[in-house]
Amino acid sequence: MDCEEQREKLKKIQEMEFVATELNLYLNTHPCDTDAINDYNCAVQALRKLIREYEEEFGPLMNFGMGGFSREPWQWAQGPWPWEM
């Protein structure tokens, strides 16, 4: 497993989560801004893609059914944990 590649992919997810969160907060006070809505939808779509790709390669980011499916052996218990990257 390439820890540097995993770290870089996790960083991209965090960056896109930041973008989606900021747009979400902006839209709370500007709900009719169609450009921001489009930007938010694009960010969410990109975020889902990044998470799917990460989980296919490195395993789930979250447990309790919130992440993707696990391969064998049970991946959630295998490290490094996402926050240890």
ABEGO torsion letter per residue (X at the ends): XBAAAAAAAAAAAAAAAAAAAAAAAAAAABAABAAAAAAAAAAAAAAAAAAAAAAAAAEBABBGGABBBBBOBBAAABOBBAAAX
